[in-house]
Amino acid sequence: MSEEFDAIVLGAGPAGQKAAIQGAKAKKRVLIVDEASGVGGECVRRGTIPSKTLRETAAATKAFRERTAGVFPFDQREDLTLASLMSRMCAVVSAHDRFMGAQLARNDVTLWKGRARFADARTVEVQMPDGAIRSATAPIVVVAVGSRPRAPDGIPIDHEHVLDSDSFLSMAYLPRSLVVLGAGVIASEYASIFAALGTQVTMVDKGERPLGFLDPELSACFATALESTGGRFVGKAQPAEVAWNGVDAVVTRLSTGEELVSETVLVALGRVANLRGLRPEAAGLELDARGLLPVDEHCRTKVPGIYGVGDVIGPPALASSAMEQG
Protein backbone atom coordinates (compact mmCIF):
# COMPACT_ATOMS: atom_id res chain seq x y z
CA MET A 1 0.00 0.00 0.00
CA SER A 2 1.34 3.42 -0.96
CA GLU A 3 1.92 6.03 1.77
CA GLU A 4 0.57 9.50 1.02
CA PHE A 5 2.52 12.77 1.33
CA ASP A 6 2.04 16.34 0.14
CA ALA A 7 5.45 16.34 -1.56
CA ILE A 8 8.19 13.85 -2.36
CA VAL A 9 11.77 15.05 -2.81
CA LEU A 10 14.23 12.72 -4.54
CA GLY A 11 17.76 13.49 -3.36
CA ALA A 12 19.10 14.98 -0.12
CA GLY A 13 21.82 17.23 -1.52
CA PRO A 14 21.77 21.05 -1.40
CA ALA A 15 18.74 21.33 -3.74
CA GLY A 16 16.71 18.48 -2.28
CA GLN A 17 17.32 19.32 1.35
CA LYS A 18 16.31 22.95 0.85
CA ALA A 19 13.22 21.93 -1.15
CA ALA A 20 12.16 19.59 1.65
CA ILE A 21 12.62 22.28 4.30
CA GLN A 22 10.71 24.81 2.18
CA GLY A 23 7.81 22.38 1.88
CA ALA A 24 7.86 21.66 5.61
CA LYS A 25 7.84 25.39 6.43
CA ALA A 26 4.69 25.62 4.31
CA LYS A 27 3.09 23.02 6.63
CA LYS A 28 3.25 20.23 4.06
CA ARG A 29 3.94 16.59 4.84
CA VAL A 30 7.21 15.97 3.04
CA LEU A 31 9.15 12.80 2.24
CA ILE A 32 12.79 12.99 1.17
CA VAL A 33 14.50 9.96 -0.36
CA ASP A 34 18.24 9.38 -0.72
CA GLU A 35 20.33 6.24 -1.07
CA ALA A 36 23.38 7.64 0.76
CA SER A 37 24.07 6.94 4.42
CA GLY A 38 23.78 10.62 5.35
CA VAL A 39 22.36 13.94 4.21
CA GLY A 40 24.21 16.40 1.98
CA GLY A 41 24.73 14.58 -1.31
CA GLU A 42 27.84 14.86 -3.48
CA CYS A 43 28.37 18.43 -2.29
CA VAL A 44 29.19 17.33 1.25
CA ARG A 45 30.92 14.00 0.59
CA ARG A 46 32.87 14.33 -2.66
CA GLY A 47 32.47 17.84 -3.99
CA THR A 48 32.35 21.29 -2.44
CA ILE A 49 33.20 20.49 1.18
CA PRO A 50 36.20 18.15 0.61
CA SER A 51 37.66 20.31 -2.18
CA LYS A 52 37.32 23.50 -0.14
CA THR A 53 38.91 21.78 2.86
CA LEU A 54 41.90 20.86 0.71
CA ARG A 55 41.95 24.31 -0.88
CA GLU A 56 42.26 25.99 2.53
CA THR A 57 45.22 23.76 3.36
CA ALA A 58 46.84 24.52 0.00
CA ALA A 59 46.31 28.27 0.44
CA ALA A 60 47.76 28.22 3.95
CA THR A 61 50.76 26.15 2.81
CA LYS A 62 51.45 28.45 -0.13
CA ALA A 63 51.13 31.58 2.03
CA PHE A 64 53.48 30.19 4.68
CA ARG A 65 56.05 29.24 2.03
CA GLU A 66 55.94 32.71 0.45
CA ARG A 67 55.95 34.74 3.66
CA THR A 68 58.77 32.86 5.35
CA ALA A 69 61.04 32.50 2.33
CA GLY A 70 64.66 32.63 3.49
CA VAL A 71 63.65 32.46 7.15
CA PHE A 72 62.35 28.93 7.71
CA PRO A 73 63.19 25.90 5.56
CA PHE A 74 60.00 24.49 4.06
CA ASP A 75 60.14 21.09 2.38
CA GLN A 76 57.12 18.85 1.95
CA ARG A 77 57.66 15.17 2.57
CA GLU A 78 57.74 13.13 -0.63
CA ASP A 79 55.41 10.58 0.94
CA LEU A 80 52.95 13.24 2.12
CA THR A 81 49.45 11.74 2.26
CA LEU A 82 46.29 13.54 1.23
CA ALA A 83 44.66 12.34 4.43
CA SER A 84 47.14 14.42 6.47
CA LEU A 85 46.24 17.48 4.39
CA MET A 86 42.54 16.90 4.96
CA SER A 87 42.57 16.05 8.65
CA ARG A 88 39.58 18.29 9.29
CA MET A 89 37.46 16.96 6.44
CA CYS A 90 35.80 14.13 8.37
CA ALA A 91 34.89 16.50 11.18
CA VAL A 92 33.48 19.07 8.76
CA VAL A 93 31.48 16.46 6.81
CA SER A 94 30.10 14.97 10.02
CA ALA A 95 29.09 18.42 11.25
CA HIS A 96 27.23 19.15 8.00
CA ASP A 97 25.53 15.76 8.16
CA ARG A 98 24.39 16.33 11.74
CA PHE A 99 23.22 19.87 11.08
CA MET A 100 21.25 19.06 7.93
CA GLY A 101 19.80 15.87 9.39
CA ALA A 102 18.73 17.70 12.55
CA GLN A 103 17.07 20.40 10.45
CA LEU A 104 15.03 17.78 8.60
CA ALA A 105 14.02 16.10 11.86
CA ARG A 106 13.17 19.43 13.53
CA ASN A 107 10.81 20.25 10.67
CA ASP A 108 9.20 16.79 10.73
CA VAL A 109 10.46 15.81 7.28
CA THR A 110 10.28 12.05 6.75
CA LEU A 111 13.57 10.55 5.50
CA TRP A 112 13.78 7.22 3.66
CA LYS A 113 17.13 5.66 2.87
CA GLY A 114 16.90 3.80 -0.40
CA ARG A 115 16.96 3.88 -4.20
CA ALA A 116 13.98 5.60 -5.79
CA ARG A 117 12.26 5.10 -9.14
CA PHE A 118 9.05 6.40 -10.66
CA ALA A 119 6.07 4.05 -10.86
CA ASP A 120 3.98 6.83 -12.41
CA ALA A 121 3.81 10.64 -12.32
CA ARG A 122 2.55 10.65 -8.72
CA THR A 123 4.01 7.46 -7.28
CA VAL A 124 7.58 6.66 -6.32
CA GLU A 125 8.87 3.22 -5.38
CA VAL A 126 11.86 3.01 -3.04
CA GLN A 127 14.07 -0.03 -2.67
CA MET A 128 15.24 -0.03 0.94
CA PRO A 129 18.68 -1.29 2.09
CA ASP A 130 17.15 -4.63 3.12
CA GLY A 131 15.65 -5.11 -0.36
CA ALA A 132 12.08 -4.28 0.65
CA ILE A 133 10.04 -1.99 -1.61
CA ARG A 134 8.11 0.93 -0.16
CA SER A 135 5.76 3.10 -2.17
CA ALA A 136 4.84 6.76 -1.71
CA THR A 137 2.38 9.03 -3.50
CA ALA A 138 2.23 12.84 -3.65
CA PRO A 139 0.82 15.55 -5.93
CA ILE A 140 4.26 17.20 -6.01
CA VAL A 141 7.54 15.43 -6.81
CA VAL A 142 10.87 17.28 -6.83
CA VAL A 143 13.71 15.57 -8.72
CA ALA A 144 17.01 16.59 -7.11
CA VAL A 145 19.18 13.50 -7.61
CA GLY A 146 22.31 15.40 -8.66
CA SER A 147 24.99 14.28 -11.08
CA ARG A 148 28.05 12.06 -11.44
CA PRO A 149 31.33 12.45 -13.35
CA ARG A 150 31.14 11.76 -17.07
CA ALA A 151 33.24 8.80 -18.19
CA PRO A 152 34.39 9.59 -21.75
CA ASP A 153 34.79 6.70 -24.19
CA GLY A 154 38.36 5.59 -24.68
CA ILE A 155 39.73 6.88 -21.37
CA PRO A 156 40.34 4.00 -18.92
CA ILE A 157 39.32 5.45 -15.55
CA ASP A 158 40.67 2.89 -13.07
CA HIS A 159 40.34 5.11 -9.94
CA GLU A 160 43.98 4.37 -9.12
CA HIS A 161 46.13 6.06 -11.74
CA VAL A 162 43.42 7.62 -13.90
CA LEU A 163 40.72 9.11 -11.67
CA ASP A 164 37.52 11.11 -11.92
CA SER A 165 36.48 13.93 -9.59
CA ASP A 166 34.66 11.51 -7.26
CA SER A 167 37.65 9.25 -6.68
CA PHE A 168 40.37 11.90 -6.95
CA LEU A 169 40.60 12.74 -3.26
CA SER A 170 40.87 9.06 -2.36
CA MET A 171 44.50 9.04 -3.56
CA ALA A 172 46.90 7.86 -0.89
CA TYR A 173 49.77 10.22 -1.69
CA LEU A 174 50.20 13.67 -3.13
CA PRO A 175 51.31 13.10 -6.76
CA ARG A 176 54.50 14.73 -7.99
CA SER A 177 52.94 15.30 -11.43
CA LEU A 178 49.35 15.56 -12.61
CA VAL A 179 47.60 15.91 -15.96
CA VAL A 180 44.10 17.39 -15.74
CA LEU A 181 41.81 16.70 -18.68
CA GLY A 182 39.26 19.51 -18.84
CA ALA A 183 39.18 23.21 -18.06
CA GLY A 184 35.87 23.76 -16.33
CA VAL A 185 35.22 24.68 -12.70
CA ILE A 186 36.17 21.31 -11.18
CA ALA A 187 39.25 20.87 -13.38
CA SER A 188 40.48 24.40 -12.69
CA GLU A 189 39.90 24.14 -8.95
CA TYR A 190 41.88 20.92 -8.55
CA ALA A 191 44.60 22.10 -10.93
CA SER A 192 45.17 25.26 -8.90
CA ILE A 193 45.01 23.43 -5.56
CA PHE A 194 47.58 20.79 -6.47
CA ALA A 195 49.83 23.28 -8.22
CA ALA A 196 49.88 25.31 -4.98
CA LEU A 197 50.85 22.16 -3.09
CA GLY A 198 53.89 21.70 -5.32
CA THR A 199 52.56 19.19 -7.86
CA GLN A 200 53.65 19.71 -11.47
CA VAL A 201 50.26 20.32 -13.15
CA THR A 202 49.37 20.34 -16.85
CA MET A 203 45.80 21.15 -17.92
CA VAL A 204 44.55 19.99 -21.31
CA ASP A 205 41.37 21.16 -23.04
CA LYS A 206 39.94 21.51 -26.53
CA GLY A 207 39.14 25.17 -25.84
CA GLU A 208 41.54 28.03 -26.35
CA ARG A 209 41.58 29.00 -22.66
CA PRO A 210 40.63 27.62 -19.25
CA LEU A 211 37.24 28.53 -17.83
CA GLY A 212 36.10 29.53 -21.29
CA PHE A 213 32.67 30.67 -20.08
CA LEU A 214 34.28 33.56 -18.17
CA ASP A 215 35.38 36.90 -19.57
CA PRO A 216 38.75 36.51 -21.31
CA GLU A 217 40.41 38.80 -18.75
CA LEU A 218 39.37 36.50 -15.90
CA SER A 219 40.50 33.40 -17.77
CA ALA A 220 43.84 35.07 -18.40
CA CYS A 221 44.20 35.85 -14.68
CA PHE A 222 43.63 32.19 -13.84
CA ALA A 223 46.13 31.02 -16.47
CA THR A 224 48.74 33.50 -15.14
CA ALA A 225 48.19 32.33 -11.56
CA LEU A 226 48.55 28.69 -12.63
CA GLU A 227 51.77 29.44 -14.47
CA SER A 228 53.15 31.29 -11.45
CA THR A 229 53.02 28.03 -9.50
CA GLY A 230 54.73 26.08 -12.27
CA GLY A 231 51.52 24.86 -13.93
CA ARG A 232 50.79 24.82 -17.64
CA PHE A 233 47.67 25.01 -19.82
CA VAL A 234 47.56 23.24 -23.18
CA GLY A 235 44.68 24.50 -25.30
CA LYS A 236 43.19 23.33 -28.59
CA ALA A 237 44.12 19.75 -27.74
CA GLN A 238 42.26 16.58 -26.84
CA PRO A 239 43.43 13.25 -25.40
CA ALA A 240 43.94 10.72 -28.20
CA GLU A 241 45.12 7.98 -25.86
CA VAL A 242 45.54 7.62 -22.10
CA ALA A 243 47.36 4.56 -20.75
CA TRP A 244 49.16 3.43 -17.59
CA ASN A 245 52.64 2.22 -18.55
CA GLY A 246 52.47 -0.58 -16.00
CA VAL A 247 55.37 0.75 -13.95
CA ASP A 248 55.32 4.31 -12.70
CA ALA A 249 53.42 6.71 -14.95
CA VAL A 250 50.40 7.46 -17.10
CA VAL A 251 51.14 8.45 -20.69
CA THR A 252 48.67 10.86 -22.28
CA ARG A 253 49.02 11.27 -26.03
CA LEU A 254 47.32 14.39 -27.35
CA SER A 255 45.65 15.06 -30.68
CA THR A 256 48.50 17.46 -31.40
CA GLY A 257 51.03 14.62 -31.16
CA GLU A 258 52.50 15.75 -27.83
CA GLU A 259 52.95 13.14 -25.10
CA LEU A 260 52.51 13.98 -21.43
CA VAL A 261 53.93 11.70 -18.75
CA SER A 262 52.54 12.02 -15.22
CA GLU A 263 52.01 10.03 -12.06
CA THR A 264 48.27 10.68 -12.13
CA VAL A 265 45.56 11.84 -14.51
CA LEU A 266 42.36 13.57 -13.43
CA VAL A 267 39.48 13.27 -15.89
CA ALA A 268 37.20 16.28 -15.37
CA LEU A 269 35.36 16.41 -18.68
CA GLY A 270 31.91 17.26 -17.38
CA ARG A 271 29.17 15.56 -15.41
CA VAL A 272 25.96 13.73 -16.30
CA ALA A 273 22.58 13.84 -14.55
CA ASN A 274 22.09 11.01 -12.08
CA LEU A 275 18.82 9.86 -13.67
CA ARG A 276 19.92 6.30 -14.39
CA GLY A 277 17.55 3.88 -12.67
CA LEU A 278 14.99 6.58 -11.81
CA ARG A 279 12.77 5.59 -14.77
CA PRO A 280 11.67 9.13 -15.69
CA GLU A 281 9.78 7.73 -18.68
CA ALA A 282 7.34 6.02 -16.28
CA ALA A 283 6.33 9.52 -15.13
CA GLY A 284 6.01 10.82 -18.68
CA LEU A 285 9.29 12.74 -18.52
CA GLU A 286 11.62 13.04 -21.50
CA LEU A 287 15.29 14.00 -21.27
CA ASP A 288 16.97 16.40 -23.67
CA ALA A 289 19.90 15.56 -25.94
CA ARG A 290 22.33 16.17 -23.05
CA GLY A 291 20.52 13.75 -20.77
CA LEU A 292 19.15 16.59 -18.64
CA LEU A 293 15.63 17.22 -17.37
CA PRO A 294 14.06 20.15 -19.29
CA VAL A 295 12.33 22.72 -17.06
CA ASP A 296 10.91 26.24 -17.40
CA GLU A 297 12.05 29.33 -15.49
CA HIS A 298 10.21 28.07 -12.39
CA CYS A 299 11.87 24.62 -12.49
CA ARG A 300 8.63 23.00 -13.71
CA THR A 301 8.86 20.03 -16.07
CA LYS A 302 6.27 19.39 -18.77
CA VAL A 303 4.48 17.01 -16.37
CA PRO A 304 2.32 19.04 -13.94
CA GLY A 305 3.45 18.63 -10.35
CA ILE A 306 6.98 17.40 -11.19
CA TYR A 307 9.89 19.78 -10.71
CA GLY A 308 13.58 19.49 -11.50
CA VAL A 309 16.28 21.29 -9.47
CA GLY A 310 20.05 21.22 -9.16
CA ASP A 311 22.44 19.36 -11.43
CA VAL A 312 19.68 17.36 -13.17
CA ILE A 313 18.63 20.50 -15.07
CA GLY A 314 22.16 21.54 -16.06
CA PRO A 315 24.29 24.70 -15.71
CA PRO A 316 25.25 26.55 -13.65
CA ALA A 317 25.33 23.32 -11.56
CA LEU A 318 26.55 25.05 -8.41
CA ALA A 319 25.54 24.28 -4.83
CA SER A 320 24.38 27.87 -4.31
CA SER A 321 22.12 27.89 -7.38
CA ALA A 322 20.82 24.41 -6.50
CA MET A 323 19.79 25.59 -3.04
CA GLU A 324 18.01 28.61 -4.51
CA GLN A 325 16.16 26.41 -7.00
CA GLY A 326 15.15 24.05 -4.20
NUVO-737058 format. One line per 2 residues: number of its first residue (from 1); their letters; for each residue x, y, z of C-alpha. Coordinates in nm, 3 decimals. Each point is the difference from the previous one (the first is absolute). Example, Ala and Ser with C-alpha at 12.3 -4.5 7.8 and 13.67 -1.06 7.14 Angstrom:
// NUVO-737058
1	AS	1.230/-0.450/0.780 ~ 0.137/0.344/-0.066
// end
This chain:
// NUVO-737058
1	MS	0.000/0.000/0.000 ~ 0.134/0.342/-0.096
3	EE	0.058/0.261/0.273 ~ -0.135/0.347/-0.075
5	FD	0.195/0.327/0.031 ~ -0.048/0.357/-0.119
7	AI	0.341/0.000/-0.170 ~ 0.274/-0.249/-0.080
9	VL	0.358/0.120/-0.045 ~ 0.246/-0.233/-0.173
11	GA	0.353/0.077/0.118 ~ 0.134/0.149/0.324
13	GP	0.272/0.225/-0.140 ~ -0.005/0.382/0.012
15	AG	-0.303/0.028/-0.234 ~ -0.203/-0.285/0.146
17	QK	0.061/0.084/0.363 ~ -0.101/0.363/-0.050
19	AA	-0.309/-0.102/-0.200 ~ -0.106/-0.234/0.280
21	IQ	0.046/0.269/0.265 ~ -0.191/0.253/-0.212
23	GA	-0.290/-0.243/-0.030 ~ 0.005/-0.072/0.373
25	KA	-0.002/0.373/0.082 ~ -0.315/0.023/-0.212
27	KK	-0.160/-0.260/0.232 ~ 0.016/-0.279/-0.257
29	RV	0.069/-0.364/0.078 ~ 0.327/-0.062/-0.180
31	LI	0.194/-0.317/-0.080 ~ 0.364/0.019/-0.107
33	VD	0.171/-0.303/-0.153 ~ 0.374/-0.058/-0.036
35	EA	0.209/-0.314/-0.035 ~ 0.305/0.140/0.183
37	SG	0.069/-0.070/0.366 ~ -0.029/0.368/0.093
39	VG	-0.142/0.332/-0.114 ~ 0.185/0.246/-0.223
41	GE	0.052/-0.182/-0.329 ~ 0.311/0.028/-0.217
43	CV	0.053/0.357/0.119 ~ 0.082/-0.110/0.354
45	RR	0.173/-0.333/-0.066 ~ 0.195/0.033/-0.325
47	GT	-0.040/0.351/-0.133 ~ -0.012/0.345/0.155
49	IP	0.085/-0.080/0.362 ~ 0.300/-0.234/-0.057
51	SK	0.146/0.216/-0.279 ~ -0.034/0.319/0.204
53	TL	0.159/-0.172/0.300 ~ 0.299/-0.092/-0.215
55	RE	0.005/0.345/-0.159 ~ 0.031/0.168/0.341
57	TA	0.296/-0.223/0.083 ~ 0.162/0.076/-0.336
59	AA	-0.053/0.375/0.044 ~ 0.145/-0.005/0.351
61	TK	0.300/-0.207/-0.114 ~ 0.069/0.230/-0.294
63	AF	-0.032/0.313/0.216 ~ 0.235/-0.139/0.265
65	RE	0.257/-0.095/-0.265 ~ -0.011/0.347/-0.158
67	RT	0.001/0.203/0.321 ~ 0.282/-0.188/0.169
69	AG	0.227/-0.036/-0.302 ~ 0.362/0.013/0.116
71	VF	-0.101/-0.017/0.366 ~ -0.130/-0.353/0.056
73	PF	0.084/-0.303/-0.215 ~ -0.319/-0.141/-0.150
75	DQ	0.014/-0.340/-0.168 ~ -0.302/-0.224/-0.043
77	RE	0.054/-0.368/0.062 ~ 0.008/-0.204/-0.320
79	DL	-0.233/-0.255/0.157 ~ -0.246/0.266/0.118
81	TL	-0.350/-0.150/0.014 ~ -0.316/0.180/-0.103
83	AS	-0.163/-0.120/0.320 ~ 0.248/0.208/0.204
85	LM	-0.090/0.306/-0.208 ~ -0.370/-0.058/0.057
87	SR	0.003/-0.085/0.369 ~ -0.299/0.224/0.064
89	MC	-0.212/-0.133/-0.285 ~ -0.166/-0.283/0.193
91	AV	-0.091/0.237/0.281 ~ -0.141/0.257/-0.242
93	VS	-0.200/-0.261/-0.195 ~ -0.138/-0.149/0.321
95	AH	-0.101/0.345/0.123 ~ -0.186/0.073/-0.325
97	DR	-0.170/-0.339/0.016 ~ -0.114/0.057/0.358
99	FM	-0.117/0.354/-0.066 ~ -0.197/-0.081/-0.315
101	GA	-0.145/-0.319/0.146 ~ -0.107/0.183/0.316
103	QL	-0.166/0.270/-0.210 ~ -0.204/-0.262/-0.185
105	AR	-0.101/-0.168/0.326 ~ -0.085/0.333/0.167
107	ND	-0.236/0.082/-0.286 ~ -0.161/-0.346/0.006
109	VT	0.126/-0.098/-0.345 ~ -0.018/-0.376/-0.053
111	LW	0.329/-0.150/-0.125 ~ 0.021/-0.333/-0.184
113	KG	0.335/-0.156/-0.079 ~ -0.023/-0.186/-0.327
115	RA	0.006/0.008/-0.380 ~ -0.298/0.172/-0.159
117	RF	-0.172/-0.050/-0.335 ~ -0.321/0.130/-0.152
119	AD	-0.298/-0.235/-0.020 ~ -0.209/0.278/-0.155
121	AR	-0.017/0.381/0.009 ~ -0.126/0.001/0.360
123	TV	0.146/-0.319/0.144 ~ 0.357/-0.080/0.096
125	EV	0.129/-0.344/0.094 ~ 0.299/-0.021/0.234
127	QM	0.221/-0.304/0.037 ~ 0.117/0.000/0.361
129	PD	0.344/-0.126/0.115 ~ -0.153/-0.334/0.103
131	GA	-0.150/-0.048/-0.348 ~ -0.357/0.083/0.101
133	IR	-0.204/0.229/-0.226 ~ -0.193/0.292/0.145
135	SA	-0.235/0.217/-0.201 ~ -0.092/0.366/0.046
137	TA	-0.246/0.227/-0.179 ~ -0.015/0.381/-0.015
139	PI	-0.141/0.271/-0.228 ~ 0.344/0.165/-0.008
141	VV	0.328/-0.177/-0.080 ~ 0.333/0.185/-0.002
143	VA	0.284/-0.171/-0.189 ~ 0.330/0.102/0.161
145	VG	0.217/-0.309/-0.050 ~ 0.313/0.190/-0.105
147	SR	0.268/-0.112/-0.242 ~ 0.306/-0.222/-0.036
149	PR	0.328/0.039/-0.191 ~ -0.019/-0.069/-0.372
151	AP	0.210/-0.296/-0.112 ~ 0.115/0.079/-0.356
153	DG	0.040/-0.289/-0.244 ~ 0.357/-0.111/-0.049
155	IP	0.137/0.129/0.331 ~ 0.061/-0.288/0.245
157	ID	-0.102/0.145/0.337 ~ 0.135/-0.256/0.248
159	HE	-0.033/0.222/0.313 ~ 0.364/-0.074/0.082
161	HV	0.215/0.169/-0.262 ~ -0.271/0.156/-0.216
163	LD	-0.270/0.149/0.223 ~ -0.320/0.200/-0.025
165	SD	-0.104/0.282/0.233 ~ -0.182/-0.242/0.233
167	SF	0.299/-0.226/0.058 ~ 0.272/0.265/-0.027
169	LS	0.023/0.084/0.369 ~ 0.027/-0.368/0.090
171	MA	0.363/-0.002/-0.120 ~ 0.240/-0.118/0.267
173	YL	0.287/0.236/-0.080 ~ 0.043/0.345/-0.144
175	PR	0.111/-0.057/-0.363 ~ 0.319/0.163/-0.123
177	SL	-0.156/0.057/-0.344 ~ -0.359/0.026/-0.118
179	VV	-0.175/0.035/-0.335 ~ -0.350/0.148/0.022
181	LG	-0.229/-0.069/-0.294 ~ -0.255/0.281/-0.016
183	AG	-0.008/0.370/0.078 ~ -0.331/0.055/0.173
185	VI	-0.065/0.092/0.363 ~ 0.095/-0.337/0.152
187	AS	0.308/-0.044/-0.220 ~ 0.123/0.353/0.069
189	EY	-0.058/-0.026/0.374 ~ 0.198/-0.322/0.040
191	AS	0.272/0.118/-0.238 ~ 0.057/0.316/0.203
193	IF	-0.016/-0.183/0.334 ~ 0.257/-0.264/-0.091
195	AA	0.225/0.249/-0.175 ~ 0.005/0.203/0.324
197	LG	0.097/-0.315/0.189 ~ 0.304/-0.046/-0.223
199	TQ	-0.133/-0.251/-0.254 ~ 0.109/0.052/-0.361
201	VT	-0.339/0.061/-0.168 ~ -0.089/0.002/-0.370
203	MV	-0.357/0.081/-0.107 ~ -0.125/-0.116/-0.339
205	DK	-0.318/0.117/-0.173 ~ -0.143/0.035/-0.349
207	GE	-0.080/0.366/0.069 ~ 0.240/0.286/-0.051
209	RP	0.004/0.097/0.369 ~ -0.095/-0.138/0.341
211	LG	-0.339/0.091/0.142 ~ -0.114/0.100/-0.346
213	FL	-0.343/0.114/0.121 ~ 0.161/0.289/0.191
215	DP	0.110/0.334/-0.140 ~ 0.337/-0.039/-0.174
217	EL	0.166/0.229/0.256 ~ -0.104/-0.230/0.285
219	SA	0.113/-0.310/-0.187 ~ 0.334/0.167/-0.063
221	CF	0.036/0.078/0.372 ~ -0.057/-0.366/0.084
223	AT	0.250/-0.117/-0.263 ~ 0.261/0.248/0.133
225	AL	-0.055/-0.117/0.358 ~ 0.036/-0.364/-0.107
227	ES	0.322/0.075/-0.184 ~ 0.138/0.185/0.302
229	TG	-0.013/-0.326/0.195 ~ 0.171/-0.195/-0.277
231	GR	-0.321/-0.122/-0.166 ~ -0.073/-0.004/-0.371
233	FV	-0.312/0.019/-0.218 ~ -0.011/-0.177/-0.336
235	GK	-0.288/0.126/-0.212 ~ -0.149/-0.117/-0.329
237	AQ	0.093/-0.358/0.085 ~ -0.186/-0.317/0.090
239	PA	0.117/-0.333/0.144 ~ 0.051/-0.253/-0.280
241	EV	0.118/-0.274/0.234 ~ 0.042/-0.036/0.376
243	AW	0.182/-0.306/0.135 ~ 0.180/-0.113/0.316
245	NG	0.348/-0.121/-0.096 ~ -0.017/-0.280/0.255
247	VD	0.290/0.133/0.205 ~ -0.005/0.356/0.125
249	AV	-0.190/0.240/-0.225 ~ -0.302/0.075/-0.215
251	VT	0.074/0.099/-0.359 ~ -0.247/0.241/-0.159
253	RL	0.035/0.041/-0.375 ~ -0.170/0.312/-0.132
255	ST	-0.167/0.067/-0.333 ~ 0.285/0.240/-0.072
257	GE	0.253/-0.284/0.024 ~ 0.147/0.113/0.333
259	EL	0.045/-0.261/0.273 ~ -0.044/0.084/0.367
261	VS	0.142/-0.228/0.268 ~ -0.139/0.032/0.353
263	ET	-0.053/-0.199/0.316 ~ -0.374/0.065/-0.007
265	VL	-0.271/0.116/-0.238 ~ -0.320/0.173/0.108
267	VA	-0.288/-0.030/-0.246 ~ -0.228/0.301/0.052
269	LG	-0.184/0.013/-0.331 ~ -0.345/0.085/0.130
271	RV	-0.274/-0.170/0.197 ~ -0.321/-0.183/-0.089
273	AN	-0.338/0.011/0.175 ~ -0.049/-0.283/0.247
275	LR	-0.327/-0.115/-0.159 ~ 0.110/-0.356/-0.072
277	GL	-0.237/-0.242/0.172 ~ -0.256/0.270/0.086
279	RP	-0.222/-0.099/-0.296 ~ -0.110/0.354/-0.092
281	EA	-0.189/-0.140/-0.299 ~ -0.244/-0.171/0.240
283	AG	-0.101/0.350/0.115 ~ -0.032/0.130/-0.355
285	LE	0.328/0.192/0.016 ~ 0.233/0.030/-0.298
287	LD	0.367/0.096/0.023 ~ 0.168/0.240/-0.240
289	AR	0.293/-0.084/-0.227 ~ 0.243/0.061/0.289
291	GL	-0.181/-0.242/0.228 ~ -0.137/0.284/0.213
293	LP	-0.352/0.063/0.127 ~ -0.157/0.293/-0.192
295	VD	-0.173/0.257/0.223 ~ -0.142/0.352/-0.034
297	EH	0.114/0.309/0.191 ~ -0.184/-0.126/0.310
299	CR	0.166/-0.345/-0.010 ~ -0.324/-0.162/-0.122
301	TK	0.023/-0.297/-0.236 ~ -0.259/-0.064/-0.270
303	VP	-0.179/-0.238/0.240 ~ -0.216/0.203/0.243
305	GI	0.113/-0.041/0.359 ~ 0.353/-0.123/-0.084
307	YG	0.291/0.238/0.048 ~ 0.369/-0.029/-0.079
309	VG	0.270/0.180/0.203 ~ 0.377/-0.007/0.031
311	DV	0.239/-0.186/-0.227 ~ -0.276/-0.200/-0.174
313	IG	-0.105/0.314/-0.190 ~ 0.353/0.104/-0.099
315	PP	0.213/0.316/0.035 ~ 0.096/0.185/0.206
317	AL	0.008/-0.323/0.209 ~ 0.122/0.173/0.315
319	AS	-0.101/-0.077/0.358 ~ -0.116/0.359/0.052
321	SA	-0.226/0.002/-0.307 ~ -0.130/-0.348/0.088
323	ME	-0.103/0.118/0.346 ~ -0.178/0.302/-0.147
325	QG	-0.185/-0.220/-0.249 ~ -0.101/-0.236/0.280
// end
